[in-house]
Amino acid sequence: MISLSAIFAAVACSSKSGSSSSPSAPSQPVPTPTPTPTPNRAPVINSATASPVVGLQASHAIAFSASASDPDGDALQYRWTFGDGETASGQTVSHIYQTSGTMAVAVAVSDGSATTTTDAAVSIVSLGGIWFSADPCDVGGTISCASQQGFYFTLTQTGSAVTGSWQVFTLGPVKFLPSLFNVYPVTGSVSTSSPRIHLDVAAMGSSGNPIPECFTLDSNADVTELGGYYVGGVCGGTPVTAQIPRRNPFVRTTTVPHP
């Protein structure tokens, strides 16, 4: 016969054994690594050009152009400083200088975060100084060297305005028409289209009557020579249509070969 005390002891033992076990902890998700951001790379300027690299003050429009690329494919902005206090934006721009000198030009290319800059230089030339032209004597027997004449301008340029003086004199050994040794005032201007240079001379005849001398000129590429057209009697900016007769171009000089 089974004892009740034995059954109760077995149940109690079984109950104690079950109460000692615990459920397992739930598994945690593995965190996803945060990707490291790619650092921004600066733009690369491939070229920066100016054309022409020499220009006449207040006359020649200098065209500037730059080419750049961005390693990240970002959109680019171009910013120019022209060396005279003026600026402009754009991949291709132009500028007319109102002062002379060597201009330090810079273009800055930005992708919004990083900027790359490169430099260029242009030379802007003023008409200020002495410009001399002599008759080409003994060319085809037209002008003898004994009566060869020289013209010269002494000019000052401020912005597009030109002022100064003009003189004619005899270079040969025979001095004639002494009244032509007088110095006459010059007024003029430069423009942005050919002919670029307009010079009006308030010349006077030997009797005191006005005989204006008018020049419309253009310079060569580096602004070291001036050539063009001349007429007497019609000035005030009127276009001159007669080719300067038997005259060499005006060249810049520091001295005047006055006899």
C-alpha positions in Angstrom: 0.0 0.0 0.0 1.4 3.4 -1.1 1.8 5.9 1.6 0.2 9.3 1.1 3.2 10.9 2.7 5.4 9.5 0.0 3.1 10.9 -2.8 3.1 14.4 -1.2 6.8 14.3 -0.9 7.2 13.5 -4.6 4.9 16.3 -5.7 6.7 18.8 -3.6 10.0 17.8 -5.0 8.7 18.1 -8.5 7.3 21.5 -7.8 10.6 22.8 -6.5 12.5 21.5 -9.5 10.1 23.4 -12.0 10.3 26.7 -10.1 14.1 26.8 -10.3 14.2 27.2 -14.2 14.0 30.7 -16.0 13.2 31.6 -19.7 16.1 32.6 -22.0 16.7 36.4 -22.8 15.5 37.6 -26.3 18.3 38.1 -28.9 19.3 41.8 -29.7 19.5 43.1 -33.3 23.1 43.7 -34.7 23.5 47.5 -35.3 24.1 48.6 -38.9 27.5 50.5 -39.3 27.1 54.2 -40.1 28.9 54.9 -43.4 31.8 57.4 -43.3 30.9 60.5 -45.5 33.1 61.1 -48.5 35.0 64.4 -48.0 34.3 67.1 -50.5 37.0 67.6 -53.1 37.8 71.1 -54.5 37.3 72.1 -58.1 40.1 71.9 -60.6 40.8 74.8 -62.9 41.9 73.6 -66.2 42.5 76.9 -68.0 42.1 80.7 -67.6 42.7 83.0 -70.6 42.5 86.6 -71.5 42.2 88.0 -75.1 43.8 90.2 -76.0 46.5 90.3 -73.3 47.4 93.9 -74.3 44.7 96.5 -74.6 44.2 100.2 -75.0 42.8 102.0 -72.0 39.0 102.7 -72.2 38.9 101.1 -75.6 39.7 97.4 -75.9 37.3 95.0 -74.2 39.3 92.2 -72.7 37.6 88.8 -72.9 38.2 86.4 -70.0 37.3 82.7 -70.1 37.9 79.9 -67.6 37.4 76.1 -67.7 37.1 74.0 -64.6 35.9 70.6 -63.5 34.7 69.2 -60.1 35.8 65.6 -59.0 32.4 65.2 -57.2 30.3 66.5 -60.2 29.1 69.5 -58.2 27.8 72.6 -60.0 30.4 75.4 -60.2 30.4 79.2 -59.9 33.0 81.5 -61.4 34.0 84.8 -59.8 36.5 87.2 -61.5 38.4 90.1 -60.0 40.0 92.3 -62.7 42.8 94.0 -60.7 41.2 97.5 -60.8 38.6 97.0 -58.1 35.9 95.7 -60.5 34.5 92.2 -60.4 32.1 89.9 -62.5 30.6 86.5 -62.3 30.4 83.9 -65.1 32.6 81.4 -66.9 33.1 83.9 -69.7 33.2 87.6 -69.1 34.6 90.8 -70.6 35.9 94.1 -69.1 37.1 97.5 -70.4 39.7 99.1 -68.2 39.6 102.8 -67.5 43.1 103.0 -66.1 46.4 101.7 -67.4 49.0 99.3 -66.0 49.6 95.6 -65.5 46.4 94.2 -64.0 46.5 91.1 -61.7 43.4 89.2 -62.7 42.1 86.3 -60.7 39.3 83.8 -61.1 37.8 81.8 -58.2 35.9 78.7 -58.9 33.6 77.3 -56.1 31.5 74.2 -55.7 29.7 75.8 -52.7 32.0 74.3 -50.2 35.5 74.6 -51.6 37.1 77.2 -53.8 40.1 77.1 -56.2 41.7 80.3 -57.5 44.2 81.0 -60.3 45.8 84.2 -61.6 46.3 85.8 -65.0 47.7 89.2 -66.1 46.8 91.7 -68.8 48.6 94.9 -69.7 46.5 98.0 -70.3 48.3 100.8 -72.2 47.5 104.5 -72.1 48.0 107.0 -75.0 49.9 109.1 -72.5 53.4 109.9 -73.8 55.1 111.1 -77.0 54.1 109.7 -80.4 56.4 110.6 -83.4 56.0 110.2 -87.1 58.3 111.3 -89.9 57.8 111.7 -93.6 59.3 108.7 -95.4 61.7 110.8 -97.5 62.9 109.9 -101.0 60.2 107.2 -101.4 59.5 107.4 -105.1 61.0 110.8 -105.3 57.9 112.3 -103.6 59.5 113.9 -100.6 63.2 114.9 -100.4 65.1 114.3 -97.3 66.0 118.0 -97.3 62.4 118.9 -96.7 61.4 115.9 -94.6 58.9 116.8 -91.9 58.2 115.3 -88.5 54.9 115.2 -86.6 54.6 114.5 -83.0 51.9 114.3 -80.3 52.4 114.7 -76.6 49.4 113.2 -75.0 47.7 112.6 -71.7 44.8 110.2 -71.3 42.3 110.2 -68.4 39.6 107.5 -68.8 38.5 107.9 -72.5 39.4 111.6 -72.7 42.7 112.6 -74.4 44.4 116.0 -74.2 47.8 117.3 -75.2 49.7 119.1 -78.0 50.8 118.6 -81.6 53.8 120.0 -83.5 55.2 119.8 -87.0 58.8 120.6 -87.7 61.4 120.1 -90.4 63.8 117.2 -90.0 66.0 118.0 -93.0 68.8 120.6 -93.2 66.6 123.1 -95.0 64.2 124.8 -92.6 61.0 126.1 -94.3 57.6 127.2 -93.2 58.7 128.3 -89.7 55.1 128.9 -88.6 54.7 125.1 -88.5 57.0 125.0 -85.5 54.2 126.3 -83.3 52.7 124.0 -80.7 48.9 123.5 -81.0 46.5 122.1 -78.4 44.9 118.7 -79.0 41.6 117.3 -77.7 40.3 113.9 -78.4 38.9 110.6 -77.1 39.1 106.9 -77.6 36.2 104.6 -78.4 35.4 100.9 -78.3 35.1 100.4 -82.0 37.4 101.2 -84.9 38.7 103.8 -85.5 39.4 103.9 -81.8 41.4 107.1 -81.5 40.1 110.5 -82.5 42.5 113.5 -82.1 41.5 117.1 -83.1 44.3 119.7 -83.4 43.4 123.3 -83.1 46.1 124.5 -85.6 46.3 128.0 -86.9 47.6 129.4 -90.1 50.4 132.0 -90.5 47.7 134.7 -90.6 46.0 133.5 -87.4 43.2 131.7 -89.2 42.1 128.3 -87.8 43.2 125.3 -89.9 42.1 122.3 -87.8 44.0 119.1 -88.3 42.1 115.9 -87.5 43.2 112.3 -87.0 41.4 109.1 -86.7 43.8 106.3 -85.7 44.0 102.7 -84.6 46.8 101.0 -82.8 48.7 97.9 -83.6 48.2 94.8 -81.3 50.6 95.9 -78.6 49.8 99.6 -78.8 53.3 100.7 -79.9 52.2 102.2 -83.3 49.3 104.4 -84.4 48.2 104.6 -88.0 45.1 105.7 -89.8 43.6 108.7 -91.5 44.1 112.5 -91.5 42.4 115.6 -92.9 42.4 119.3 -92.4 39.4 121.5 -91.8 36.8 119.1 -90.4 37.1 118.1 -86.8 34.9 117.6 -83.8 34.8 113.8 -84.1 33.8 113.8 -87.8 35.1 110.5 -89.4 38.2 111.2 -91.5 38.3 109.4 -94.8 41.6 110.4 -96.5 44.5 108.2 -95.9 47.4 110.0 -94.1 49.5 111.0 -97.2 53.1 109.8 -97.3 53.3 109.3 -93.5 54.9 106.6 -91.4 52.9 105.3 -88.4 53.3 107.2 -85.1 55.6 105.3 -82.8 56.0 105.9 -79.0 59.2 107.6 -78.0 60.8 109.1 -75.0 62.6 111.9 -76.9 61.7 114.2 -79.8 64.3 114.5 -82.6 63.7 118.2 -82.9 66.4 120.0 -84.9 
